[in-house]
Amino acid sequence: MLWHELTIHTTEEAVEMISNFLHEAGAGGVSIEESGTLNKKRDAPYGEWYEFPLNDIPEGFAEIKGYFSEDTDMEALQAEVRPRIEQLAEFDINVGDVRYETRTVDENDWADAWKKYFKPVRVSERLTIKPTWEEYTPESPDEKIIELDPGMAFGTGTHPTTSLCLRTLETVIQGGEEVIDVGTGSGILAIGAVQLGAKHVLALDLDPVAVSSAKENAHLNGLDDRITVKESDLLSVLGSEDPTLGVKLPVKIIVANILAEIIMLFVDDVYNALESGGVYIASGIWKNKEQLVHDGLIAAGFEISAIHRDEDWLAYVARKR
C-alpha cells in the first residue's frame, strides 16, 4: 500500500500541537524526529536510552512526518493545516520558518521502522517502559513495568513531558488514591499511576483513536478493572454520579500532560473536580509559558507545591487549598 508522506519542518516547541493537527486531519501515523546531535543536553538520571540516529536537524528544531492514505488530496490537506499552524503564533508558540515537503512512500518503508529505536526505558526510580515486542527482566522487585504498544499515532513515553509526568506521579502517589488522567493518549500515565499504587484511574480523551489505544494498553497490562477509559472531557464528568466512571468525584489527584494553553482552558474544572488538599499535576509546559500557568493556577485557588523540570519542559504540582 502506498501512502502520502507530509514532512513539516518546525520547532520542538510546536511539535505536540502540530502532531495533533495531523492526527485530526486523518493521519494514519505521525513520526517525530528532533535534533540528534551529540551536543544536545540529555537529562538521564535513570540511565534512559536515547537510541536515535544522528541527524543534521539544528538544536531546538524538529521534523514531523504525517502519513495519509493514497486517495488523500494533499493540496487540500495542506490548505487545512497551514492556517492552524500559522495561528499558533497567537498563543506565543514559536513554529520557526515552517517548510512543507510531500512524497509517496510504501507502507513497508515506515510502518515498523520506528520500532527499532524503541527499547525498554527506565524513566524513574520505580518505572520502566517496555515495548511489547522486547524482552526485559526487571532489575529489582520494586521495579514496575509499563507494557506499551503505542502504535504510530502515539508516543513511546520517552518525550520529556511524559517521563517528567511519570517521575512527578511517583513523588505524589502514596497508595489507594483515585486519579483522573486528562488527555490520556496511549494511557501511559494512567497505567503508571496504577503501577505506583493508585486505586483506580479515570482516563479521559476526546480522540476516539486515543481512547482505543488507551483501552488496548490497559488490557496489555492487565489493568482493565483499575483503569476506566472514556471519550470525554473533564467538564462532562463533573457532577456526574455515573457508576461506570470507576472513581467518585471529587478525587485526590488529577494529571494532565497537555500544552499550557489547553491547561489554562480547564483549570477551574480541575479545581472543582479535586477534593480539598487534592493535587493537580500539570505538565506539557514549555519554559516560556511557566509564568502564564503559574499565575493561572494561583488565580484558580491552587498553591504551588513543587516544579519539576526536564530540558525546556516543566511540570507543576499544585494543591487545592
Contacts in CASP RR format, 6 or more apart in sequence:
PFRMAT RR
TARGET T0000
AUTHOR 0000-0000-0000
METHOD contacts of the structure
MODEL  1
MLWHELTIHTTEEAVEMISNFLHEAGAGGVSIEESGTLNKKRDAPYGEWY
EFPLNDIPEGFAEIKGYFSEDTDMEALQAEVRPRIEQLAEFDINVGDVRY
ETRTVDENDWADAWKKYFKPVRVSERLTIKPTWEEYTPESPDEKIIELDP
GMAFGTGTHPTTSLCLRTLETVIQGGEEVIDVGTGSGILAIGAVQLGAKH
VLALDLDPVAVSSAKENAHLNGLDDRITVKESDLLSVLGSEDPTLGVKLP
VKIIVANILAEIIMLFVDDVYNALESGGVYIASGIWKNKEQLVHDGLIAA
GFEISAIHRDEDWLAYVARKR
1 70 0 8 1.000
1 106 0 8 1.000
1 107 0 8 1.000
2 70 0 8 1.000
2 104 0 8 1.000
2 105 0 8 1.000
2 106 0 8 1.000
2 107 0 8 1.000
3 28 0 8 1.000
3 67 0 8 1.000
3 68 0 8 1.000
3 69 0 8 1.000
3 70 0 8 1.000
3 104 0 8 1.000
3 105 0 8 1.000
3 106 0 8 1.000
3 107 0 8 1.000
3 110 0 8 1.000
4 67 0 8 1.000
4 68 0 8 1.000
4 69 0 8 1.000
4 70 0 8 1.000
4 72 0 8 1.000
4 74 0 8 1.000
4 102 0 8 1.000
4 103 0 8 1.000
4 104 0 8 1.000
5 65 0 8 1.000
5 66 0 8 1.000
5 67 0 8 1.000
5 102 0 8 1.000
5 103 0 8 1.000
5 104 0 8 1.000
5 105 0 8 1.000
5 110 0 8 1.000
6 22 0 8 1.000
6 65 0 8 1.000
6 66 0 8 1.000
6 67 0 8 1.000
6 68 0 8 1.000
6 74 0 8 1.000
6 77 0 8 1.000
6 78 0 8 1.000
6 100 0 8 1.000
6 101 0 8 1.000
6 102 0 8 1.000
7 63 0 8 1.000
7 64 0 8 1.000
7 65 0 8 1.000
7 66 0 8 1.000
7 100 0 8 1.000
7 101 0 8 1.000
7 102 0 8 1.000
7 103 0 8 1.000
8 18 0 8 1.000
8 22 0 8 1.000
8 63 0 8 1.000
8 64 0 8 1.000
8 65 0 8 1.000
8 66 0 8 1.000
8 81 0 8 1.000
8 85 0 8 1.000
8 98 0 8 1.000
8 99 0 8 1.000
8 100 0 8 1.000
9 61 0 8 1.000
9 62 0 8 1.000
9 63 0 8 1.000
9 97 0 8 1.000
9 98 0 8 1.000
9 99 0 8 1.000
9 100 0 8 1.000
9 101 0 8 1.000
10 18 0 8 1.000
10 61 0 8 1.000
10 62 0 8 1.000
10 63 0 8 1.000
10 64 0 8 1.000
10 85 0 8 1.000
10 95 0 8 1.000
10 96 0 8 1.000
10 98 0 8 1.000
11 60 0 8 1.000
11 61 0 8 1.000
11 62 0 8 1.000
11 94 0 8 1.000
11 95 0 8 1.000
11 96 0 8 1.000
12 34 0 8 1.000
12 35 0 8 1.000
12 60 0 8 1.000
12 61 0 8 1.000
12 62 0 8 1.000
12 312 0 8 1.000
13 60 0 8 1.000
13 93 0 8 1.000
13 94 0 8 1.000
13 95 0 8 1.000
13 286 0 8 1.000
13 288 0 8 1.000
13 312 0 8 1.000
14 62 0 8 1.000
14 85 0 8 1.000
14 88 0 8 1.000
14 93 0 8 1.000
14 94 0 8 1.000
14 95 0 8 1.000
14 96 0 8 1.000
15 32 0 8 1.000
15 34 0 8 1.000
15 62 0 8 1.000
15 64 0 8 1.000
16 161 0 8 1.000
16 259 0 8 1.000
16 284 0 8 1.000
17 88 0 8 1.000
17 93 0 8 1.000
17 259 0 8 1.000
18 64 0 8 1.000
18 85 0 8 1.000
18 88 0 8 1.000
18 95 0 8 1.000
19 30 0 8 1.000
19 32 0 8 1.000
19 64 0 8 1.000
21 81 0 8 1.000
21 84 0 8 1.000
21 85 0 8 1.000
22 29 0 8 1.000
22 30 0 8 1.000
22 64 0 8 1.000
22 66 0 8 1.000
22 81 0 8 1.000
23 29 0 8 1.000
23 30 0 8 1.000
23 153 0 8 1.000
23 207 0 8 1.000
23 209 0 8 1.000
25 68 0 8 1.000
25 77 0 8 1.000
25 80 0 8 1.000
25 81 0 8 1.000
26 68 0 8 1.000
27 66 0 8 1.000
27 67 0 8 1.000
27 68 0 8 1.000
27 153 0 8 1.000
28 66 0 8 1.000
28 67 0 8 1.000
28 68 0 8 1.000
28 69 0 8 1.000
28 152 0 8 1.000
28 153 0 8 1.000
29 66 0 8 1.000
29 67 0 8 1.000
29 151 0 8 1.000
29 152 0 8 1.000
29 153 0 8 1.000
30 64 0 8 1.000
30 65 0 8 1.000
30 66 0 8 1.000
30 67 0 8 1.000
30 152 0 8 1.000
30 153 0 8 1.000
31 64 0 8 1.000
31 65 0 8 1.000
31 66 0 8 1.000
31 67 0 8 1.000
31 110 0 8 1.000
31 114 0 8 1.000
31 152 0 8 1.000
32 62 0 8 1.000
32 63 0 8 1.000
32 64 0 8 1.000
32 65 0 8 1.000
33 52 0 8 1.000
33 55 0 8 1.000
33 57 0 8 1.000
33 62 0 8 1.000
33 63 0 8 1.000
33 65 0 8 1.000
34 52 0 8 1.000
34 57 0 8 1.000
34 60 0 8 1.000
34 61 0 8 1.000
34 62 0 8 1.000
35 55 0 8 1.000
35 57 0 8 1.000
35 58 0 8 1.000
35 59 0 8 1.000
35 60 0 8 1.000
35 61 0 8 1.000
35 62 0 8 1.000
36 52 0 8 1.000
36 53 0 8 1.000
36 54 0 8 1.000
36 55 0 8 1.000
36 57 0 8 1.000
37 54 0 8 1.000
37 55 0 8 1.000
37 57 0 8 1.000
37 59 0 8 1.000
38 54 0 8 1.000
39 59 0 8 1.000
40 59 0 8 1.000
41 311 0 8 1.000
42 48 0 8 1.000
42 50 0 8 1.000
43 160 0 8 1.000
43 310 0 8 1.000
43 311 0 8 1.000
44 50 0 8 1.000
46 122 0 8 1.000
46 123 0 8 1.000
46 124 0 8 1.000
46 125 0 8 1.000
47 122 0 8 1.000
48 121 0 8 1.000
48 122 0 8 1.000
48 123 0 8 1.000
48 158 0 8 1.000
48 163 0 8 1.000
49 119 0 8 1.000
49 120 0 8 1.000
49 121 0 8 1.000
50 158 0 8 1.000
51 117 0 8 1.000
51 119 0 8 1.000
52 117 0 8 1.000
53 117 0 8 1.000
57 63 0 8 1.000
61 96 0 8 1.000
65 110 0 8 1.000
67 105 0 8 1.000
67 110 0 8 1.000
67 152 0 8 1.000
68 74 0 8 1.000
68 77 0 8 1.000
70 104 0 8 1.000
74 102 0 8 1.000
78 100 0 8 1.000
78 102 0 8 1.000
82 100 0 8 1.000
85 95 0 8 1.000
85 98 0 8 1.000
86 95 0 8 1.000
88 95 0 8 1.000
89 95 0 8 1.000
91 261 0 8 1.000
92 288 0 8 1.000
92 289 0 8 1.000
93 259 0 8 1.000
93 261 0 8 1.000
93 286 0 8 1.000
111 152 0 8 1.000
114 152 0 8 1.000
115 131 0 8 1.000
115 133 0 8 1.000
118 131 0 8 1.000
118 134 0 8 1.000
118 156 0 8 1.000
118 158 0 8 1.000
119 131 0 8 1.000
119 134 0 8 1.000
120 128 0 8 1.000
120 129 0 8 1.000
120 130 0 8 1.000
120 131 0 8 1.000
120 134 0 8 1.000
120 136 0 8 1.000
121 128 0 8 1.000
121 129 0 8 1.000
121 130 0 8 1.000
121 156 0 8 1.000
121 157 0 8 1.000
121 158 0 8 1.000
121 163 0 8 1.000
122 128 0 8 1.000
122 143 0 8 1.000
123 129 0 8 1.000
123 157 0 8 1.000
123 158 0 8 1.000
123 162 0 8 1.000
123 163 0 8 1.000
123 166 0 8 1.000
123 167 0 8 1.000
124 163 0 8 1.000
124 166 0 8 1.000
124 167 0 8 1.000
124 170 0 8 1.000
125 170 0 8 1.000
126 142 0 8 1.000
126 143 0 8 1.000
126 144 0 8 1.000
126 170 0 8 1.000
126 195 0 8 1.000
126 196 0 8 1.000
127 143 0 8 1.000
127 144 0 8 1.000
127 146 0 8 1.000
127 166 0 8 1.000
127 170 0 8 1.000
127 192 0 8 1.000
127 195 0 8 1.000
127 196 0 8 1.000
128 136 0 8 1.000
128 138 0 8 1.000
128 143 0 8 1.000
128 144 0 8 1.000
128 145 0 8 1.000
128 146 0 8 1.000
129 146 0 8 1.000
129 148 0 8 1.000
129 156 0 8 1.000
129 157 0 8 1.000
129 158 0 8 1.000
129 188 0 8 1.000
130 136 0 8 1.000
130 145 0 8 1.000
130 146 0 8 1.000
130 147 0 8 1.000
130 148 0 8 1.000
131 148 0 8 1.000
131 149 0 8 1.000
131 156 0 8 1.000
132 147 0 8 1.000
132 148 0 8 1.000
132 149 0 8 1.000
132 220 0 8 1.000
133 149 0 8 1.000
136 145 0 8 1.000
138 145 0 8 1.000
144 192 0 8 1.000
144 195 0 8 1.000
144 196 0 8 1.000
145 195 0 8 1.000
146 188 0 8 1.000
146 191 0 8 1.000
146 192 0 8 1.000
146 195 0 8 1.000
146 221 0 8 1.000
147 217 0 8 1.000
147 220 0 8 1.000
147 221 0 8 1.000
148 156 0 8 1.000
148 157 0 8 1.000
148 186 0 8 1.000
148 188 0 8 1.000
148 191 0 8 1.000
148 217 0 8 1.000
148 220 0 8 1.000
149 216 0 8 1.000
149 217 0 8 1.000
149 220 0 8 1.000
150 156 0 8 1.000
150 157 0 8 1.000
150 186 0 8 1.000
150 188 0 8 1.000
150 213 0 8 1.000
150 217 0 8 1.000
151 186 0 8 1.000
151 213 0 8 1.000
153 209 0 8 1.000
153 210 0 8 1.000
153 213 0 8 1.000
154 185 0 8 1.000
154 186 0 8 1.000
154 210 0 8 1.000
154 213 0 8 1.000
155 162 0 8 1.000
155 186 0 8 1.000
157 163 0 8 1.000
157 166 0 8 1.000
157 186 0 8 1.000
157 188 0 8 1.000
160 310 0 8 1.000
160 311 0 8 1.000
160 312 0 8 1.000
160 313 0 8 1.000
161 257 0 8 1.000
161 283 0 8 1.000
161 284 0 8 1.000
161 310 0 8 1.000
161 313 0 8 1.000
161 315 0 8 1.000
162 188 0 8 1.000
162 189 0 8 1.000
162 257 0 8 1.000
163 310 0 8 1.000
164 283 0 8 1.000
164 284 0 8 1.000
164 308 0 8 1.000
164 309 0 8 1.000
164 310 0 8 1.000
164 313 0 8 1.000
164 314 0 8 1.000
164 315 0 8 1.000
165 189 0 8 1.000
165 255 0 8 1.000
165 257 0 8 1.000
165 281 0 8 1.000
165 283 0 8 1.000
165 284 0 8 1.000
165 315 0 8 1.000
166 188 0 8 1.000
166 189 0 8 1.000
166 192 0 8 1.000
167 308 0 8 1.000
168 281 0 8 1.000
168 283 0 8 1.000
168 306 0 8 1.000
168 308 0 8 1.000
168 315 0 8 1.000
168 317 0 8 1.000
169 189 0 8 1.000
169 192 0 8 1.000
169 193 0 8 1.000
169 196 0 8 1.000
169 253 0 8 1.000
169 255 0 8 1.000
169 281 0 8 1.000
170 196 0 8 1.000
171 306 0 8 1.000
171 308 0 8 1.000
171 317 0 8 1.000
172 253 0 8 1.000
172 279 0 8 1.000
172 281 0 8 1.000
172 317 0 8 1.000
173 179 0 8 1.000
173 193 0 8 1.000
173 196 0 8 1.000
173 197 0 8 1.000
173 198 0 8 1.000
173 253 0 8 1.000
175 196 0 8 1.000
175 197 0 8 1.000
175 198 0 8 1.000
175 199 0 8 1.000
176 197 0 8 1.000
176 198 0 8 1.000
176 199 0 8 1.000
177 197 0 8 1.000
177 198 0 8 1.000
177 199 0 8 1.000
177 251 0 8 1.000
177 252 0 8 1.000
177 253 0 8 1.000
178 198 0 8 1.000
178 199 0 8 1.000
178 200 0 8 1.000
178 201 0 8 1.000
178 202 0 8 1.000
178 246 0 8 1.000
178 247 0 8 1.000
178 248 0 8 1.000
178 251 0 8 1.000
178 252 0 8 1.000
178 253 0 8 1.000
179 190 0 8 1.000
179 193 0 8 1.000
179 198 0 8 1.000
179 200 0 8 1.000
179 201 0 8 1.000
179 202 0 8 1.000
179 247 0 8 1.000
179 251 0 8 1.000
179 252 0 8 1.000
179 253 0 8 1.000
179 254 0 8 1.000
179 255 0 8 1.000
180 201 0 8 1.000
180 202 0 8 1.000
180 203 0 8 1.000
180 204 0 8 1.000
180 234 0 8 1.000
180 237 0 8 1.000
180 247 0 8 1.000
180 251 0 8 1.000
180 253 0 8 1.000
180 254 0 8 1.000
180 255 0 8 1.000
180 273 0 8 1.000
181 187 0 8 1.000
181 189 0 8 1.000
181 190 0 8 1.000
181 193 0 8 1.000
181 201 0 8 1.000
181 202 0 8 1.000
181 203 0 8 1.000
181 204 0 8 1.000
181 254 0 8 1.000
181 255 0 8 1.000
181 256 0 8 1.000
182 204 0 8 1.000
182 233 0 8 1.000
182 234 0 8 1.000
182 254 0 8 1.000
182 255 0 8 1.000
182 256 0 8 1.000
182 258 0 8 1.000
182 266 0 8 1.000
182 270 0 8 1.000
183 203 0 8 1.000
183 204 0 8 1.000
183 205 0 8 1.000
183 206 0 8 1.000
183 210 0 8 1.000
183 256 0 8 1.000
183 257 0 8 1.000
183 258 0 8 1.000
184 190 0 8 1.000
184 203 0 8 1.000
184 204 0 8 1.000
184 205 0 8 1.000
184 210 0 8 1.000
184 214 0 8 1.000
184 229 0 8 1.000
185 205 0 8 1.000
185 207 0 8 1.000
185 210 0 8 1.000
185 213 0 8 1.000
185 214 0 8 1.000
186 210 0 8 1.000
186 213 0 8 1.000
186 214 0 8 1.000
186 217 0 8 1.000
187 203 0 8 1.000
187 210 0 8 1.000
187 213 0 8 1.000
187 214 0 8 1.000
187 217 0 8 1.000
187 218 0 8 1.000
187 227 0 8 1.000
187 229 0 8 1.000
188 217 0 8 1.000
189 255 0 8 1.000
189 257 0 8 1.000
190 201 0 8 1.000
190 203 0 8 1.000
190 214 0 8 1.000
190 218 0 8 1.000
190 227 0 8 1.000
190 229 0 8 1.000
191 217 0 8 1.000
191 218 0 8 1.000
191 221 0 8 1.000
191 223 0 8 1.000
191 227 0 8 1.000
193 201 0 8 1.000
193 253 0 8 1.000
193 255 0 8 1.000
194 200 0 8 1.000
194 201 0 8 1.000
194 221 0 8 1.000
194 223 0 8 1.000
194 226 0 8 1.000
194 227 0 8 1.000
195 221 0 8 1.000
198 226 0 8 1.000
198 253 0 8 1.000
199 226 0 8 1.000
200 226 0 8 1.000
200 227 0 8 1.000
200 228 0 8 1.000
200 246 0 8 1.000
200 247 0 8 1.000
201 226 0 8 1.000
201 227 0 8 1.000
201 228 0 8 1.000
201 247 0 8 1.000
202 228 0 8 1.000
202 230 0 8 1.000
202 237 0 8 1.000
202 245 0 8 1.000
202 246 0 8 1.000
202 247 0 8 1.000
202 251 0 8 1.000
203 214 0 8 1.000
203 218 0 8 1.000
203 227 0 8 1.000
203 228 0 8 1.000
203 229 0 8 1.000
203 230 0 8 1.000
204 229 0 8 1.000
204 230 0 8 1.000
204 231 0 8 1.000
204 232 0 8 1.000
204 233 0 8 1.000
204 234 0 8 1.000
204 237 0 8 1.000
205 211 0 8 1.000
205 214 0 8 1.000
205 229 0 8 1.000
205 230 0 8 1.000
205 231 0 8 1.000
205 232 0 8 1.000
206 231 0 8 1.000
206 232 0 8 1.000
206 233 0 8 1.000
207 231 0 8 1.000
208 231 0 8 1.000
211 229 0 8 1.000
211 230 0 8 1.000
211 231 0 8 1.000
214 227 0 8 1.000
214 229 0 8 1.000
215 224 0 8 1.000
215 229 0 8 1.000
218 224 0 8 1.000
218 227 0 8 1.000
218 229 0 8 1.000
228 244 0 8 1.000
228 245 0 8 1.000
228 246 0 8 1.000
228 247 0 8 1.000
230 237 0 8 1.000
230 245 0 8 1.000
233 266 0 8 1.000
234 254 0 8 1.000
234 266 0 8 1.000
234 269 0 8 1.000
234 270 0 8 1.000
234 273 0 8 1.000
235 266 0 8 1.000
235 269 0 8 1.000
237 245 0 8 1.000
237 249 0 8 1.000
237 273 0 8 1.000
238 249 0 8 1.000
238 269 0 8 1.000
238 272 0 8 1.000
238 273 0 8 1.000
239 249 0 8 1.000
240 249 0 8 1.000
241 248 0 8 1.000
249 273 0 8 1.000
250 272 0 8 1.000
250 273 0 8 1.000
250 274 0 8 1.000
250 275 0 8 1.000
250 278 0 8 1.000
251 273 0 8 1.000
251 274 0 8 1.000
251 275 0 8 1.000
251 278 0 8 1.000
252 274 0 8 1.000
252 275 0 8 1.000
252 278 0 8 1.000
252 279 0 8 1.000
253 274 0 8 1.000
253 278 0 8 1.000
253 279 0 8 1.000
253 280 0 8 1.000
253 281 0 8 1.000
254 270 0 8 1.000
254 273 0 8 1.000
254 274 0 8 1.000
254 279 0 8 1.000
254 280 0 8 1.000
254 281 0 8 1.000
255 280 0 8 1.000
255 281 0 8 1.000
255 283 0 8 1.000
256 263 0 8 1.000
256 270 0 8 1.000
256 280 0 8 1.000
256 281 0 8 1.000
256 282 0 8 1.000
256 283 0 8 1.000
257 283 0 8 1.000
257 284 0 8 1.000
258 283 0 8 1.000
258 284 0 8 1.000
259 284 0 8 1.000
259 285 0 8 1.000
259 286 0 8 1.000
259 289 0 8 1.000
260 284 0 8 1.000
260 285 0 8 1.000
260 286 0 8 1.000
260 289 0 8 1.000
260 292 0 8 1.000
260 293 0 8 1.000
261 289 0 8 1.000
263 282 0 8 1.000
263 284 0 8 1.000
263 285 0 8 1.000
263 293 0 8 1.000
264 292 0 8 1.000
264 293 0 8 1.000
264 296 0 8 1.000
267 296 0 8 1.000
267 297 0 8 1.000
267 300 0 8 1.000
267 302 0 8 1.000
268 300 0 8 1.000
270 280 0 8 1.000
270 300 0 8 1.000
271 280 0 8 1.000
271 300 0 8 1.000
271 301 0 8 1.000
271 302 0 8 1.000
271 320 0 8 1.000
274 280 0 8 1.000
274 320 0 8 1.000
275 320 0 8 1.000
276 320 0 8 1.000
276 321 0 8 1.000
277 319 0 8 1.000
277 320 0 8 1.000
277 321 0 8 1.000
278 319 0 8 1.000
278 320 0 8 1.000
279 305 0 8 1.000
279 317 0 8 1.000
279 318 0 8 1.000
279 319 0 8 1.000
279 320 0 8 1.000
280 297 0 8 1.000
280 302 0 8 1.000
280 316 0 8 1.000
280 317 0 8 1.000
280 318 0 8 1.000
280 319 0 8 1.000
280 320 0 8 1.000
281 315 0 8 1.000
281 316 0 8 1.000
281 317 0 8 1.000
281 318 0 8 1.000
282 293 0 8 1.000
282 297 0 8 1.000
282 315 0 8 1.000
282 316 0 8 1.000
282 318 0 8 1.000
283 313 0 8 1.000
283 314 0 8 1.000
283 315 0 8 1.000
283 316 0 8 1.000
284 313 0 8 1.000
284 314 0 8 1.000
284 315 0 8 1.000
285 293 0 8 1.000
285 313 0 8 1.000
285 314 0 8 1.000
285 315 0 8 1.000
285 316 0 8 1.000
286 312 0 8 1.000
286 313 0 8 1.000
287 312 0 8 1.000
287 313 0 8 1.000
287 314 0 8 1.000
290 307 0 8 1.000
290 314 0 8 1.000
293 316 0 8 1.000
294 304 0 8 1.000
294 316 0 8 1.000
297 304 0 8 1.000
297 316 0 8 1.000
297 318 0 8 1.000
298 304 0 8 1.000
301 320 0 8 1.000
301 321 0 8 1.000
302 318 0 8 1.000
302 319 0 8 1.000
302 320 0 8 1.000
302 321 0 8 1.000
303 318 0 8 1.000
303 319 0 8 1.000
303 321 0 8 1.000
304 316 0 8 1.000
304 317 0 8 1.000
304 318 0 8 1.000
305 317 0 8 1.000
305 318 0 8 1.000
305 319 0 8 1.000
306 316 0 8 1.000
306 317 0 8 1.000
307 314 0 8 1.000
307 315 0 8 1.000
307 316 0 8 1.000
307 317 0 8 1.000
308 314 0 8 1.000
308 315 0 8 1.000
308 317 0 8 1.000
309 315 0 8 1.000
END
